[in-house]
C-alpha cells in the first residue's frame, strides 16, 4: 500500500515540479492547459488517497463502513455509562441533603 501511495504522489507532484521547472527555464513556453492539467493532477493526488487505502487495507475499509453506517463507531470509543443501581441513587441523595 505504501508503495502505491508513494508512486501516485511521485507521479502527481513530480510532474508538477518538472512543469514549473520548465516554465522557469523555458520562459513560459509551456501551454496554460498543460499547467492546469498538472495542477489538477496534484489535487487528484489528495482525492485518490482514501480510495487507495480502502482498496488495499481491509481494516481501513471496515472502519469507514462502520462510520458511514454509524454502527457502533461512537459507542466503541465512549466509556459506557454505569448501570443504574441503588448505590448511585443513595449517593445522589446523600449529596443532595
C-alpha positions in Angstrom: 0.0 0.0 0.0 2.7 2.5 0.9 4.4 1.8 -2.4 1.2 2.6 -4.3 0.5 5.8 -2.4 4.2 6.9 -2.8 4.1 6.1 -6.6 0.9 8.2 -7.1 2.4 11.0 -5.0 5.6 10.9 -7.0 3.8 10.9 -10.4 1.5 13.8 -9.5 3.9 16.0 -7.6 6.9 15.1 -9.8 5.1 16.1 -12.9 4.1 19.4 -11.2 7.7 20.2 -10.3 9.0 19.3 -13.8 6.4 21.6 -15.5 7.2 24.5 -13.2 11.0 24.0 -13.7 10.4 24.0 -17.5 8.3 27.1 -17.2 11.0 29.0 -15.4 13.8 27.8 -17.7 12.0 28.0 -21.0 10.5 31.4 -20.3 6.8 30.4 -20.2 6.6 28.4 -23.3 4.5 25.7 -21.6 0.9 26.0 -22.6 -1.6 27.0 -19.8 -3.7 23.9 -20.5 -0.7 21.8 -19.5 -0.2 23.7 -16.3 -3.9 23.4 -15.5 -3.8 19.7 -16.1 -0.8 19.2 -13.9 -2.4 21.3 -11.1 -5.5 19.0 -11.4 -3.2 16.0 -11.0 -1.9 17.5 -7.7 -5.5 17.8 -6.4 -6.2 14.3 -7.7 -3.4 13.0 -5.5 -5.2 14.1 -2.4 -8.5 12.9 -3.6 -7.4 9.4 -4.6 -5.7 8.5 -1.3 -8.8 7.4 0.6 -9.8 5.1 -2.3 -6.3 3.6 -2.4 -6.4 3.0 1.3 -9.9 1.4 1.1 -8.9 -0.8 -1.8 -5.7 -2.1 -0.2 -6.4 -2.1 3.6 -9.2 -4.2 5.0 -9.1 -2.6 8.4 -9.5 0.9 6.9 -12.4 -0.4 4.8 -14.2 -1.8 7.8 -13.7 1.4 9.8 -15.1 3.6 7.0 -18.0 1.2 6.7 -18.7 1.5 10.4 -18.5 5.3 10.2 -20.9 5.5 7.3 -23.4 3.2 8.8 -23.0 4.7 12.3 -22.9 1.1 13.6 -21.0 1.3 16.9 -18.4 3.8 15.8 -19.1 6.2 18.7 -20.0 3.6 21.2 -16.7 1.8 20.8 -14.8 5.0 21.8 -17.0 6.3 24.6 -16.9 4.8 28.0 -20.1 3.1 28.9 -22.4 4.7 31.4 -22.5 2.9 34.7 -25.6 0.8 35.2 -28.3 2.4 37.4 -28.3 0.8 40.8 -29.3 1.7 44.3 -25.8 2.8 45.3 -25.9 5.6 42.8 -29.2 6.9 44.0 -28.2 6.6 47.6 -25.0 8.6 46.9 -27.0 11.2 45.0 -29.5 11.5 47.8 -26.7 11.9 50.4 -25.0 14.7 48.4 -28.3 16.5 47.8 -29.1 16.8 51.5 
